[in-house]
Amino acid sequence: MKKHNFSAGPSILPKEVLEDASKSVLELDNIGLSLIEISHRSKEFISIMEEATARVLKITELQNKGYKAIFVQGGASLQFLMTAYNLLETKAAYINTGTWSVKAIKEAKLLGSVLEISSSQDKNYNYIPEMNNIPNDIDYLHITTNNTIFGTQYKSFPDCSPPLIADMSSDIFSRKIDFSKFDLFYAGAQKNMGPAGVTLVVIKESLLNKVSRKIPTMLNYSSYIKADSMLNTPPVFAVYTTLLNLRWIESQGGINKLEKRNLKKAELLYAEIDRNSFFNGFAEVKDRSHMNVTFTLNNENLSDDFNKIWENNNISGIKGHRSVGGYRASIYNALPIESINVLINCMQQFEKLNK
Ligand SMILES: *Cc1c(COP(=O)(O)O)cnc(C)c1O
């Protein structure tokens, strides 16, 4: 029996996507060959890549606005370096909202000066800090829209005149936002988009070719754009499965519909965390993530009891990250509302047991 999968990443994908992806491994669309044994230069794969990038621009409403979508390997972690390599000439500003921002800052420091203009480190990153003083003389401002580990999420974005760039790995395509506010955003596929092995980068083309350093080919956004993401062999399975998921998003009514569903799921779960006196929400209420719900037990000594209950109820992947402790329920697009109800039921069983 399929488990209720609350894993933070790699994470749940829609059943239909997994079914079609597995079929393609045996045979792609009746062509007599497997997806993973054909050339990436074949017309079949070229059309997969074209459809995937076109769908990204369509879903984000960025068609004909000077943006390009590319697929790159190396995970979101390589984007910490690539963004700086391609865009950081002298100085960039970063907002530090936790582990992933810290890693992005570390890579950028290799290439220029980095201003950490605000941070929520003082409270173990349980909130999104204010951003009042965004300097104008920076090459860009970098934020992390959803903080997967701590369970915080931006609800609105800074208006800033320098280019705004964002790591959207764990909330891409989960809600309707004005993507044109961003000059560049990236997302490792394995949180809310597809299998591990591919990273989506969407870039406003006018941003590129401004830095004076020489950029190695495999780190250069312009070369990916020129080669339609096929500088070398792309991760064909990850790209194809991502395409299946992009089609699924459309079949569900697009990100507007998914946002409504995601909001409902998050509200149900947070309402139980707030009602049930055995649990505490980790993130500040105003900044709570609708993708990663972090919470702790009031009495850690009872954790074996609670763990037994959710394990017996076929739940998987809700252990919290070691830097927060407690629990983290990741409730990405593909997680059905039934799974939320099962988790809530476990929390109520635990309450009854200990009252
Ligand atoms: C998971 C995650 C990363 C790291 O992704 P990789 O693809 O493993 O490099 C970066 N940023 C955020 C917000 C993440 O959730």
The ligand as an SDF file (V2000), in Angstrom:
LIG
                    3D

 15 15  0  0  0  0  0  0  0  0999 V2000
   16.6620   21.3800   -1.3340 C   0  0  0  0  0  0  0  0  0  0  0  0
   16.9840   22.8000   -1.5060 C   0  0  0  0  0  0  0  0  0  0  0  0
   18.2050   23.2290   -2.0620 C   0  0  0  0  0  0  0  0  0  0  0  0
   19.2870   22.2820   -2.4740 C   0  0  0  0  0  0  0  0  0  0  0  0
   18.9210   21.5970   -3.5950 O   0  0  0  0  0  0  0  0  0  0  0  0
   19.9010   20.5960   -4.3680 P   0  0  0  0  0  0  0  0  0  0  0  0
   19.1600   20.3880   -5.6510 O   0  0  0  0  0  0  0  0  0  0  0  0
   20.0180   19.3740   -3.5250 O   0  0  0  0  0  0  0  0  0  0  0  0
   21.2090   21.2730   -4.5650 O   0  0  0  0  0  0  0  0  0  0  0  0
   18.3920   24.5870   -2.2230 C   0  0  0  0  0  0  0  0  0  0  0  0
   17.4590   25.4850   -1.8580 N   0  0  0  0  0  0  0  0  0  0  0  0
   16.2870   25.1070   -1.3130 C   0  0  0  0  0  0  0  0  0  0  0  0
   15.2880   26.1550   -0.9420 C   0  0  0  0  0  0  0  0  0  0  0  0
   16.0180   23.7650   -1.1300 C   0  0  0  0  0  0  0  0  0  0  0  0
   14.8440   23.3760   -0.5930 O   0  0  0  0  0  0  0  0  0  0  0  0
  1  2  1  0
  2  3  1  0
  2 14  2  0
  3  4  1  0
  3 10  2  0
  4  5  1  0
  5  6  1  0
  6  7  2  0
  6  8  1  0
  6  9  1  0
 10 11  1  0
 11 12  2  0
 12 13  1  0
 12 14  1  0
 14 15  1  0
M  END
$$$$
